[in-house]
Amino acid sequence: MSTIQSLSLPAHSPMRHRDFLFGVATASFQIEGDAGSRLPCIWDTFCATPGKIADGSNGLTACNHVQHWYDDVALIEQLGVGGYRLSIAWGRVMNRDGSVNDAGMAFYIRLLDELNRRGIKPFVTLYHWDLPQYLEDAGGWLNRDTCYAFKDYARAVAEHLGDRVHAYATLNEPFCSSFLGYEAGIHAPGHASRAKGRTAAHHLLLAHGLAMKELRAVLPNTKAGIVLNFTPAYPLTASSADANAAKLANQYFNLWYLQPLMTGQYPAIIDALKADERPPVQAGDMDIIQAPLDYLGVNYYTRAMYQAGGDLGFEEVRVPGVPRTDIGWEIRPQAFTELLVDLHQQFRLPPIYITENGAAQDDVPVDGKVHDAMRLDYLQQHLLAVHDAITQGVDVKGYFAWSLMDNFEWAEGYSKRFGIVYVDYQTQQRIPKSSAMAYRGLLGEIKAQGAN
């Protein structure tokens, strides 16, 4: 791994154009804290369940962003970014009876107004995994009624936040909500059933489509889309069996969430599922899910390797001897380029924003500074990977680094740090890392270039 000190892009890269948006991203449960002023969510319950969170922590305080939001916005401005991606905590803005929590909504209005005052475009995600617990108690994403509760929530947010928001996303990574939360059981709410995972996935996509209709009705001139994560599937060997395994895994983990949006159909691997494992599709559902998108958010971190095996024809294999981040994910920027090009060639996609990309590193302050050499190198390689995809015809409009700051990293608790800004969780001090300095330097250079 090199020890670069700065970030760079080719002199004539399309990413240097003034219309290309660079940003940073966060999520409500991971940073906000102030849990007493919102309804409990499924992650509160999951955190309180022994053995579910690696370090036994919770999100009750996190980065205390609700208290420090103004200083955090100032920090975002200092980075020189043009966009900030955040999520709304459903249980902070809506009461159990479906009425609006005015105090919670006012928090986001103040936040958005300050971002706009400073010239930072807000990208708002309506659902980043923190389902109110009372909805989970009624079945959560296994209950079709939750789709309609989400529709009502989306309309309320659109009516109150309005065009303060540059772009709305309905969902963040429905794969994680459904597969990790309802099928594998390693995320909240912790169910472990293929039937439940596929049901949750369908209801999430249906909720997305219903919410898109509300966003269109209330804010016809504001961008609306969805954010999906992709972990490209590669065969372990050159054998046809492993090639087929990678194809099946790609359908199950990646295309399951994109193909219905683009074509109104689930991938062919649905035919390999038992009857009681297939999603409960009702008449008209796929038309709702297929609502046109203004943009697609793409989150990328790593790839996965597969060999033939398992009851669906694929088994993931962890390969040795490759560079990995602190969370154990392989560093493979070429797969990022190949993913974007493959999606571009396979589907008629709307414009793309890279809504998350980043790396976990075991950061430790030394003399009040944090030098995150691996993350710096990761960001450099992946910025170039996006550049390469654009030069091959992919319509990428922006790039958001994950994450603005260290935060509650879901089942890993506070043991993994993804931020370009270091957070001391005891004092809540924020320390920009070398990666933040380099990101700011690159954006400053691009801005200066545009001014000449």
C-alpha positions in Angstrom: 0.0 0.0 0.0 1.4 3.4 -1.0 1.7 6.3 1.3 0.3 9.1 -0.8 -0.4 12.5 0.8 -2.9 13.9 -1.6 -5.7 13.0 -4.0 -5.6 13.7 -7.7 -7.6 13.3 -10.9 -6.4 13.5 -14.6 -6.2 17.0 -15.8 -9.1 16.7 -18.2 -11.2 14.3 -16.2 -15.0 14.9 -16.5 -15.0 14.7 -12.7 -13.3 18.1 -12.8 -16.3 19.7 -14.5 -18.1 22.3 -12.3 -21.3 20.3 -12.6 -19.8 17.1 -11.1 -20.8 17.0 -7.4 -18.5 15.9 -4.6 -19.9 15.2 -1.2 -19.8 13.3 2.1 -22.5 11.1 3.6 -23.9 10.0 7.0 -27.0 8.3 8.3 -29.3 9.3 11.2 -29.0 6.4 13.6 -25.2 6.3 13.1 -24.5 9.9 14.2 -27.5 11.7 15.7 -27.8 10.4 19.3 -30.5 12.3 21.3 -32.6 9.1 21.4 -35.0 10.5 24.0 -36.5 12.9 21.4 -37.5 10.2 18.9 -39.4 6.9 19.0 -37.4 3.7 19.6 -36.4 1.9 16.5 -35.4 -1.7 15.6 -31.7 -0.8 16.1 -32.4 0.3 19.7 -33.9 -3.1 20.3 -31.2 -5.0 18.5 -28.5 -3.1 20.4 -30.2 -4.0 23.7 -30.1 -7.7 22.8 -26.9 -9.3 24.2 -24.4 -10.6 21.6 -25.8 -8.7 18.7 -23.3 -5.7 18.6 -19.6 -6.5 18.5 -18.6 -4.1 21.3 -21.9 -4.2 23.2 -22.5 -0.5 22.3 -25.6 1.3 21.1 -26.7 4.4 19.2 -28.2 6.4 22.1 -25.4 9.0 21.9 -23.4 8.1 18.8 -21.8 11.4 17.6 -24.3 13.6 19.3 -25.0 15.2 16.0 -28.4 16.6 17.1 -26.5 18.8 19.6 -23.4 19.4 17.4 -25.2 19.8 14.0 -24.2 23.4 13.5 -20.5 22.8 14.0 -20.8 19.7 11.8 -22.2 21.7 9.0 -19.4 24.2 9.4 -17.0 21.2 9.2 -18.7 20.0 6.0 -18.3 23.5 4.4 -14.6 23.6 5.4 -14.1 20.4 3.3 -15.2 22.3 0.2 -17.8 19.7 -0.8 -20.8 20.7 -2.8 -23.2 18.0 -1.4 -24.1 16.3 1.9 -26.1 13.1 2.0 -28.0 12.5 5.2 -31.0 10.5 6.3 -34.2 11.3 8.2 -35.0 9.3 11.4 -38.5 8.2 10.7 -39.2 8.0 14.5 -37.9 11.5 15.0 -40.4 13.2 12.6 -43.5 11.0 12.9 -45.6 10.1 15.9 -47.0 6.6 16.4 -50.5 7.8 15.4 -49.2 9.1 12.1 -49.1 12.7 13.0 -46.0 14.8 12.5 -43.6 15.4 15.4 -43.1 19.1 14.8 -40.0 19.4 17.0 -38.3 16.6 15.1 -39.2 18.0 11.8 -37.9 21.4 12.9 -34.5 19.9 13.6 -34.1 18.8 10.0 -35.5 22.1 8.6 -32.8 24.0 10.6 -30.2 21.6 9.3 -31.3 21.9 5.7 -31.6 25.7 5.8 -28.1 26.0 7.1 -26.7 23.6 4.4 -28.5 25.6 1.7 -27.2 28.9 3.2 -23.7 27.6 2.9 -24.3 26.4 -0.7 -24.2 22.7 0.1 -26.8 20.6 -1.8 -28.7 18.3 0.6 -29.3 14.7 -0.5 -31.9 13.2 1.8 -32.6 9.5 2.3 -36.0 8.7 3.8 -35.1 5.2 5.1 -31.6 4.2 6.3 -32.6 1.1 8.2 -34.1 2.6 11.4 -37.7 1.3 11.3 -39.7 2.5 14.3 -40.1 -0.4 16.7 -43.9 -0.2 16.9 -44.0 -1.0 13.2 -41.7 -4.0 13.7 -44.0 -5.1 16.5 -46.7 -5.3 13.9 -44.6 -7.3 11.5 -42.2 -4.7 10.2 -41.2 -5.3 6.5 -43.0 -8.6 6.6 -46.3 -6.7 6.9 -47.6 -5.1 3.7 -49.1 -2.4 5.8 -45.6 -1.0 6.5 -45.3 -0.1 2.9 -48.3 2.2 3.2 -47.0 3.7 6.5 -43.8 4.5 4.6 -45.8 6.1 1.8 -47.5 8.4 4.4 -44.2 9.2 6.0 -42.6 10.1 2.7 -45.5 12.5 1.9 -45.2 14.1 5.3 -41.5 14.7 4.9 -41.9 16.0 1.4 -44.6 18.4 2.5 -42.5 19.8 5.4 -39.0 19.8 4.0 -40.0 20.6 0.4 -37.5 22.0 -2.0 -34.9 22.5 0.8 -33.8 19.1 -0.4 -31.9 18.9 -3.7 -32.6 15.2 -4.1 -34.6 12.6 -2.2 -33.8 8.8 -2.0 -36.5 6.6 -0.8 -34.4 3.8 0.6 -30.7 3.1 1.4 -29.5 -0.4 0.5 -32.7 -2.5 0.7 -30.4 -5.5 0.4 -29.0 -4.8 3.9 -32.5 -4.2 5.3 -33.9 -7.4 3.9 -31.1 -9.9 3.6 -29.0 -8.9 6.6 -32.0 -8.0 8.8 -34.6 -10.6 7.8 -32.7 -13.4 6.0 -29.2 -13.7 7.6 -30.2 -12.2 11.0 -27.0 -10.2 11.5 -28.7 -6.8 11.4 -31.8 -5.6 13.0 -34.4 -6.9 13.5 -32.5 -10.2 13.5 -34.8 -12.6 11.7 -33.1 -15.5 9.9 -35.3 -17.0 7.2 -35.1 -16.9 3.4 -38.8 -16.6 3.1 -38.8 -13.6 5.4 -35.8 -12.0 3.6 -37.5 -12.2 0.2 -40.8 -10.9 1.6 -39.0 -8.0 3.3 -37.2 -7.2 0.1 -40.4 -7.1 -1.9 -42.2 -4.9 0.6 -39.2 -2.5 0.7 -39.3 -2.2 -3.1 -43.1 -1.7 -3.0 -42.7 0.9 -0.4 -40.1 2.6 -2.6 -42.5 2.7 -5.5 -45.4 4.0 -3.4 -43.1 6.7 -1.9 -41.9 7.8 -5.4 -45.5 8.6 -6.3 -45.9 10.8 -3.2 -42.6 12.6 -3.9 -43.7 13.2 -7.5 -47.1 14.5 -6.4 -45.7 16.9 -3.8 -42.4 17.9 -5.4 -42.6 17.4 -9.1 -39.4 19.4 -9.8 -37.2 17.8 -7.2 -35.0 14.8 -7.9 -36.2 11.5 -6.5 -34.5 8.1 -6.7 -33.1 5.2 -4.7 -29.8 4.0 -3.3 -28.6 0.4 -3.9 -25.4 -1.3 -2.8 -23.6 -3.6 -5.2 -21.0 -6.2 -4.3 -19.9 -7.5 -7.8 -19.8 -11.3 -8.0 -16.7 -13.0 -9.5 -16.0 -16.7 -10.2 -13.2 -18.3 -8.1 -11.9 -20.2 -11.1 -12.3 -20.1 -14.9 -14.6 -23.1 -14.8 -18.0 -22.8 -16.2 -19.5 -24.0 -12.9 -17.9 -21.2 -11.0 -18.8 -18.7 -13.7 -22.5 -19.8 -13.4 -22.2 -19.6 -9.6 -21.1 -15.9 -9.8 -23.9 -15.2 -12.2 -26.5 -16.7 -9.8 -25.0 -14.8 -6.8 -25.1 -11.6 -8.8 -28.8 -12.2 -9.4 -29.6 -13.0 -5.8 -27.6 -10.3 -4.1 -27.4 -7.5 -6.6 -29.9 -7.7 -9.5 -32.7 -8.8 -7.1 -33.0 -5.1 -6.1 -32.2 -3.4 -9.4 -33.9 -5.5 -12.0 -37.5 -5.0 -10.7 -36.9 -1.2 -10.8 -35.7 -1.3 -14.4 -37.8 -4.1 -16.0 -40.6 -4.9 -13.5 -39.3 -8.5 -13.1 -37.2 -10.4 -10.5 -34.1 -12.2 -11.8 -34.4 -15.7 -13.1 -33.0 -17.2 -9.9 -36.5 -16.7 -8.4 -37.4 -19.9 -10.1 -34.9 -21.8 -7.9 -36.7 -20.7 -4.8 -39.3 -22.9 -3.1 -42.8 -21.7 -3.4 -43.0 -20.5 0.2 -39.7 -18.6 -0.2 -40.8 -16.5 -3.2 -41.9 -12.9 -2.6 -45.7 -12.2 -2.1 -46.2 -10.3 -5.3 -49.7 -8.9 -5.8 -51.3 -7.7 -9.0 -50.0 -4.2 -9.9 -47.0 -4.4 -7.5 -44.3 -4.5 -10.2 -45.8 -1.5 -12.0 -45.6 0.5 -8.8 -42.0 -0.7 -8.2 -41.0 0.3 -11.7 -41.6 4.0 -11.1 -39.2 6.0 -13.2 -36.1 7.3 -11.4 -34.4 10.6 -11.7 -31.2 9.0 -10.5 -29.8 5.8 -9.1 -27.5 6.0 -6.1 -24.7 3.3 -6.2 -22.8 2.3 -3.1 -19.7 0.3 -3.6 -17.0 -1.0 -1.2 -15.7 -4.4 -2.4 -16.3 -7.5 -4.5 -17.1 -11.1 -3.6 -15.8 -14.4 -5.0 -18.0 -17.5 -5.6 -17.7 -21.2 -6.4 -20.3 -23.7 -7.3 -22.2 -25.2 -4.4 -25.0 -24.6 -2.0 -28.7 -25.1 -2.5 -29.0 -22.2 -4.9 -25.8 -23.0 -6.8 -23.3 -20.6 -5.3 -21.0 -20.4 -2.3 -19.0 -17.3 -1.3 -15.2 -18.0 -0.9 -12.8 -15.8 1.0 -9.6 -15.6 -1.0 -6.2 -15.2 0.8 -3.4 -12.8 -0.1 -5.4 -9.8 -1.2 -5.4 -6.3 0.4 -8.3 -5.7 2.7 -9.7 -2.9 4.8 -10.0 -3.1 8.6 -13.5 -4.6 8.3 -12.1 -7.4 6.1 -13.3 -6.3 2.7 -11.1 -6.8 -0.3 -9.8 -3.6 -1.9 -10.6 -4.0 -5.6 -11.0 -0.7 -7.4 -11.1 -2.4 -10.9 -14.3 -4.2 -9.8 -15.9 -0.7 -9.2 -15.2 0.3 -12.8 -16.4 -3.0 -14.2 -19.6 -2.8 -12.1 -20.5 0.6 -13.4 -19.8 -0.3 -17.0 -21.7 -3.6 -16.7 -24.8 -1.9 -15.2 -24.6 0.8 -18.0 -24.5 -1.9 -20.7 -27.1 -4.1 -19.2 -29.8 -1.5 -18.3 -31.1 1.8 -19.5 -30.2 3.6 -16.3 -30.9 7.1 -15.1 -27.9 9.3 -14.1 -25.8 7.7 -11.4 -24.5 9.2 -8.2 -21.9 7.3 -6.2 -23.7 7.7 -2.9 -21.2 5.8 -0.7 -17.6 4.7 -1.1 -15.0 4.4 1.5 -12.8 2.2 3.8 -12.6 1.2 7.4 -9.2 1.8 9.0 -8.0 1.4 12.6 -7.3 5.1 13.1 -5.4 6.3 16.1 -4.5 10.0 16.8 -0.8 10.7 17.2 0.0 14.2 18.6 -3.5 15.4 17.8 -3.4 14.2 14.1 -4.7 11.1 12.3 -2.9 9.9 9.3 -5.0 7.3 7.5 -2.7 6.2 4.7 -4.7 3.2 3.6 -7.9 5.1 3.4 -6.2 7.8 1.4 -4.9 5.3 -1.1 -8.3 3.6 -1.2 -10.1 6.9 -2.1 -7.4 7.7 -4.7 -7.8 4.4 -6.4 -11.6 4.5 -6.4 -11.9 8.1 -7.6 -9.8 6.9 -10.6 -12.1 3.9 -11.0 -15.1 6.2 -11.3 -13.1 8.4 -13.8 -12.4 5.2 -15.9 -16.1 4.3 -15.9 -17.1 7.8 -17.0 -14.6 7.7 -19.9 -16.3 4.4 -20.9 -19.7 6.1 -21.2 -21.2 5.7 -17.7 -23.2 8.8 -16.7 -21.9 9.5 -13.2 -22.9 12.9 -11.8 -21.4 12.9 -8.4 -19.3 11.1 -5.7 -20.0 11.0 -2.0 -17.3 9.7 0.4 -18.4 7.4 3.2 -18.3 8.7 5.8 -18.1 12.3 6.9 -17.1 11.1 10.4 -16.6 8.0 12.4 -19.9 6.7 13.8 -21.9 3.7 15.0 -21.1 1.1 12.5 -24.2 -1.1 12.9 -23.3 -4.7 14.1 -19.7 -3.6 14.5 -20.6 -0.9 17.0 -17.8 1.7 17.4 -15.0 -0.8 16.6 -14.8 0.2 12.9 -14.0 3.7 11.7 -15.0 4.8 8.2 -14.9 8.5 8.7 -12.6 11.0 7.0 -13.0 12.9 10.2 -12.0 11.2 13.5 -14.5 11.3 16.4 -13.4 10.9 20.0 -16.6 9.4 21.4 -15.8 10.5 25.0 -15.2 14.2 24.2 -17.1 14.4 20.9 -14.1 16.1 19.5 -13.8 16.0 15.7 -10.3 15.7 14.1 -10.1 15.9 10.3 -7.8 13.0 9.1 -5.3 13.1 6.3 -8.0 11.8 4.0 -10.2 14.8 4.8 -7.3 17.2 4.2 -6.5 15.5 0.9 -10.2 15.6 -0.2 -10.4 19.3 0.6 -7.2 19.8 -1.3 -8.5 18.1 -4.4 -11.8 20.0 -4.4 -10.0 23.3 -3.8 -7.7 22.6 -6.8 -10.7 21.7 -9.0 -12.5 24.9 -7.9 -9.4 27.0 -8.7 -9.1 25.3 -12.1 -12.7 26.1 -12.9 -12.1 29.7 -11.9 -9.2 30.1 -14.4 
